[in-house]
Amino acid sequence: MQITPMSPRCGVEISGVQLANADGEVMEAIKQAIYVHGVAVFRDQEFSPEDHIAFARRWGGIDINNYFPLNEAYPEIALVRKSAEQTTNIGGAWHTDHSYDQVPAMGSILVARTLPPKGGDTLYAHMGAAYDSLSDELKQEIEGLEAFHTADHVYKADGIYAQTDMGSDLRGQDLKTGAVHPIVIRHPHTGQKLLYVNSAFTINIVGRTRDESLPLLQRLYDAALLPDNQCRLEWRPGTVAIWDNRTTWHNAINDYQGYAREMHRITLSGEALAA
């Protein structure tokens, strides 16, 4: 198994392994690479829906997505899709999946099934690198602070997606979400300090209004998106990406109008977060 960095501080490509057969020490090495680097990309994979589910179960628990359409034959798999006629995509802004849950998902296994001829890349940003880039004064300012996260404004019946041509594809418009997490968490496996806020789902700092919270939150968002903290995944047939939601943000680029794109996603169960 060979591990090649994708950028100075975010992401790796792992070669010499077929995920369908990964287990034991190989699985543990893959996990550790993802915990540390945030995202790992695997090329030229033979990875059926059955393989996808079996690999996820060898990793740990599976969280069924509440919002995306599900694969009818394999409901563990959520469909992240956009038709050739649609103009809006899913996940087309910087975010961390499931930060609005009390116990957020660990991460995701995303498999390319239908790709446009070009475009549709995914960007990632490393939240450990983001925290490390903060000044000592800013680190001190956010020490001990917590923030409130919700997805209601995104997915509810009159939310952001409902105003677009993606709205009718999604589920869960009647769900209520909300969770409070530390702004700085420690990764449960590496111990690394990570920023845990994101502009999609973080609403306010606990004890402050949204307007009072935004200047500080924006400083943190800006730090997260320094160029060296990011990497870019160019999808190809046979590509699988696995990322850690504690360690990364991601952003699906919507630059392939007139073409369909469908990805299969399994969300991996997480654990409670701690400062």
Secondary structure, DSSP 8 states (H G I E B T S, - for coil): -EEEESSSSS-EEEES--GGG--HHHHHHHHHHHHHHSEEEE-S----HHHHHHHHHHHS-EE--SSS-B-SS-TTSEEEEE-TT----TT-SSB-TTTTSSS---EEEEEEEE--SS---EEEEEHHHHHHHS-HHHHHHHTT-EEEE--HHHHSTTSTGGGSTTGGG---TT----EEEESEEE-TTT--EEE---TTTEEEETTS-HHHHHHHHHHHHHHHT-GGGEEEE---TT-EEEEETTTEEEEE----TTS-EEEEEEEE-------
